[in-house]
Amino acid sequence: MRVTVVGTGYVGTVTGACLAYLGHHVTCVDTDETKISTLRRGESPIYEPHLEDMLRLGAKRGGLEFTTDLVSAAVTSDVIFIAVGTPPLPTGEADLCYLEAAARSIGTAMDGSRFRVVVNKSTVPVGSGNLVETLVREGILDTHPESRQDILFGVASNPEFLREGSAVADSLYPDRIVVGTGDARTMAIMLELYEPLVAQSFPAPEGLPRSESVKAVCLLTTSLTGAEMIKYAANAFLAMKIGFANEIANICERVGAEAPEVMAGIGLDSRIGAKFLSPGVGWGGSCFGKDIHALLHMAQEYGYESKLLRASLEVNTAQRHLVIQKLQEKLFILKGRTIALLGLAFKPDTDDLRDAPSLHIAERLLQMGARVNAYDPIAMNACKELRCDLKIRYCDSALDAARDADALVVVTEWAEFRSLDLAELAGVMEKAILVDGRNVFHPGDAIAAGFDYTGIGRSTPRRKQEAIASAGSRKHNS
Ligand SMILES: NC(=O)c1ccc[n+]([C@@H]2O[C@H](COP(=O)([O-])OP(=O)(O)OC[C@H]3O[C@@H](n4cnc5c(N)ncnc54)[C@H](O)[C@@H]3O)[C@@H](O)[C@H]2O)c1
């Protein structure tokens, strides 16, 4: 099939490359000329494991092109994906200006030569499918007022569930594909497009083997509205699950329990599942916060106030402050202290800093008069560009960041941090204080290396002693 993907961000580029790998001929479109030139050179504008390999393989197997000319790409396409950004407005609702511009341009590209499907992959509020249809029709009316009756198209919603950092694997071996539409012809085209993914009939690319458990992928067909709602509900649930783990971790710390142990114990319940139960400094990224705000806004439009969603946002904000509180507990005064941050990206294996906890923490520390050193294996350039206002000292290594610092904070759980020589780090610091915001290290190892260690939801030996003693005295008194 001939496919156009509008928007070459994290979602569009991965979708385009993977569809081309499946054998479709794909043209990716963006208004950003720099991104298009980079992609034309076979380079990825973002850091995403395996993406450059997929760009090369996609070009070889199905054909993969890049252009800024949406109209000429869409006119020869059977399926046109919209994968543009839907950032939050100050009110919390999703800003649909990019989606609207893309849908209108797609309308101007339409002619009567074929039936086309316009697929919305961006995360958009319920009802946006209808909006896309209206805007495409308006585009048609502007350019082909005479022949508008002969120009046929359908609209589908196909929410994206990929995770940055494992986006290519998530796209090739998804847990499920959701397609929402009320039109049978549109659904038939979508089923044909995704047939190789559903049947898993394509050869696994080198370096991304298909796991034994991946046999066939479930494709769930729904209404347009159902598909739009599934995306928001899935993200809200995942954010809530992490928030729950953090709440329990905070209680664990007080009562003298080890949160990782508790999470392992509840995660083994098949009704709960072990994923997304790691306590830490809170979630971040471009989606969770934005999507929960948008869902809250949507609910309010219908007169519903979701207390659970609101609490989920509050719990996450508080979790980011926890790092500052822990530093204050250890150092008392932060003014003039040097705090070293390990990790800036909102999660490992990406350079994405949108709504990253690191930015929130760095900003607060700088406001409080602390000096901030930072080291991230990939995201430092992106951070310099995105937040040139933050006076961070960027360092070449974790050791460089730790040198003469008063405390070290693990913000992102990059794999390379796990093998750091803790004794060496502690040895170069002014004060060997470690706030392990992702529970990367074993407390015993960190303490043995000379650190004053505090994790998230982990009771230090002293706290444990206090908890045991106070439980003992309560018993005695009663
Ligand atoms: N990033 C993720 O992990 C993820 C996961 C699932 C869903 N989503 C959703 O997918 C959508 C895209 O997210 P993203 O992270 O890829 O965004 P992004 O900001 O990385 O990329 C969006 C791209 O769209 C381009 N664009 C904007 N208007 C355009 C137009 N009219 N024509 C052509 N190109 C245009 C921009 O230049 C940009 O390159 C959002 O709605 C997001 O919520 C994102």
The ligand as an ORCA input file, in Angstrom:
! r2SCAN-3c Opt
* xyz 0 1
  N       6.104     10.421     22.021
  C       5.455      9.372     22.462
  O       5.989      8.542     23.186
  C       4.013      9.153     22.066
  C       3.436      7.899     22.287
  C       2.111      7.697     21.921
  C       1.379      8.744     21.384
  N       1.964      9.966     21.204
  C       1.154     11.023     20.601
  O       1.521     11.124     19.228
  C       1.493     12.488     18.807
  C       2.855     12.886     18.281
  O       3.789     12.807     19.324
  P       5.361     12.965     19.080
  O       6.008     12.733     20.388
  O       5.774     12.155     17.912
  O       5.425     14.527     18.693
  P       6.683     15.364     18.199
  O       6.505     16.712     18.751
  O       7.942     14.612     18.448
  O       6.486     15.423     16.610
  C       5.447     16.072     15.960
  C       5.935     16.471     14.559
  O       4.835     16.968     13.807
  C       5.323     18.010     12.957
  N       4.199     18.814     12.468
  C       3.418     19.678     13.154
  N       2.469     20.186     12.336
  C       2.641     19.626     11.116
  C       1.968     19.728      9.850
  N       0.908     20.499      9.709
  N       2.443     19.017      8.830
  C       3.519     18.221      8.970
  N       4.186     18.066     10.125
  C       3.762     18.751     11.195
  C       6.306     18.754     13.868
  O       7.201     19.547     13.109
  C       6.986     17.581     14.586
  O       8.138     17.152     13.886
  C       1.029     13.289     20.021
  O      -0.352     13.451     19.961
  C       1.405     12.393     21.182
  O       0.574     12.604     22.303
  C       3.261     10.178     21.522
*
